[in-house]
Amino acid sequence: MQEINKQKFGAFIAMLRKEKGLTQKQLAERLFLSDKAVSKWETGTSLPDTTLLIPLSELLGISVTELLLGERIQSDTVHADQAVKAVLSISDAAQNRFLRHKSLRCCGFLLCCAVGLIEMLMLYIRGHIGAAITTCFLLCVFFGVYFCFLARERLPVCYDDYSLSAVSDGPLRMNLPGVRLSNSNWPSIVLTGCVWACLSLLLLPALSLLMPALCPAFWAASERWVLLILLLGGLFVPLYAVGKKYE
């Protein structure tokens, strides 16, 4: 399957825009987008949503086929099949990558759940299991199910065009003030959440197994606070770092 050459596509849009005497901002306004979206197209960073192909081609005075191929052609019919394949490659390639990664995330999470449950059973046998570690374990399972199984593949187009820092996805609402959520950093955020859940399922019960033997007095007095700091800090600090890095 042929994929669109992003660099060629972006350079072609930039050339046509300049021929029309339009700035990036003017072109974006006519498509009801931000100039950042047009800039990303022209630099080859991203491709427009398929719903924008027809209005974009009409504004630039070319056919959709020419737009997708990144060049002017004499006949649309000659390259029609090639253009259709290029359009389909946008969603197919992304979907295939997501499904492959999702399968790995799900398998890893289920394995960590199994090991974590064995550790929780050992805590129960030793009489060290309490409300704090039980609550933390259940939270890890809850967030892990979301990040590994339920997290959406892509954010709506509006996230790429406007500065938004919150996502509402069913019963879960994620808010990262100061981080501009978009499809540039969303996949990394989901992966980070999945890794956090897997590591927490393994490490927090293990910590509760070791600490009563190493520091019994300290652990008895501060178990809930240590687990809470590790749980929340271990999640939100990496999410902020990854979100800012790839925004």
ABEGO torsion letter per residue (X at the ends): XBBBBAAAAAAAAAAAAAAAGBBAAAAAAAAGBBAAAAAAAAAGABBBBAAAAAAAAAAAGBBAAAAAAGBBBABAAAAAAAAAAAAAAAAAAAAAAAAAAAAAAAAAAAAAAAAAAAAAAAAAAAGABBAAAAAAAAAAAAAAAAAAAABBABBBAAAAABBBABBBBEABBBBBBGBBBBAAAAAAAAAAAAAAAAAAAAAAAAAAAAAAAABAAAAAAAAAAAAAAAAAAAAAAAAAAAAAAAX
